[in-house]
Amino acid sequence: IQPDYLSDRESDRDGGILNMQMYVDSLSDAINTALEQMVDEANNDVRKLSRMSHKKKLFKSGDAILTFNYTSTVEYLFSVPHDVPIFHIHGCYEAGNRLIFGYRSNTNSYGHAWASVDEENWDYYVSQQREAVYAFYDSWRKSLQIDNLRAFLSNCYGIDRVVVLGHSMSAVDAE
């Protein structure tokens, strides 16, 4: 949003900064709302499905469950003994956890690549708008939950077998 340099009012020059911040805040809110709606609808579907069929007995005492799903699918569709720990590594919507959503460090992200703009053409107002965009992308960077995973696994004794159900993996999951 190009500032009005000829105006006598500062707000005409820095209004673009505020507008950009409002745009990226609105986009963040929309992403969060869409994620929560998606998870809520998935949970509703899983609840309906669980009423139509018997819970499957897949787990037994001594097992541990690590899920990357925001939903309560495991809890609704499977008979899980009370002593079996379930760890929702990215948060569980129904438990009121903060949902961990975003991307891992990305070499193709915006970063501060724009910082190399020709110094003669550098503009404070445009630069501040870019900073709002940088901050938006930075706010969606997902931190790995390695320490939380280690803590969960340290309480799981005698693991001699790992069973993977419904797994998919992308570059963000490699580590």
Sequence and secondary structure as in RCSB ss.txt:
>XXXX:A:sequence
IQPDYLSDRESDRDGGILNMQMYVDSLSDAINTALEQMVDEANNDVRKLSRMSHKKKLFKSGDAILTFNYTSTVE
YLFSVPHDVPIFHIHGCYEAGNRLIFGYRSNTNSYGHAWASVDEENWDYYVSQQREAVYAFYDSWRKSLQIDNLR
AFLSNCYGIDRVVVLGHSMSAVDAE
>XXXX:A:secstr
    TT S HHHHHHHHHHHHHHHHHHHHHHHHHHHHHHHHHHHHHHHHHHHS  B    TT  EEE  SS HHH
HHB   TTS EEETT  TTTT     SB   TTS TTGGGGS GGG  HHHHHHHHHHHHHHHHTB    HHHHH
HHHHTS         S    GGG  
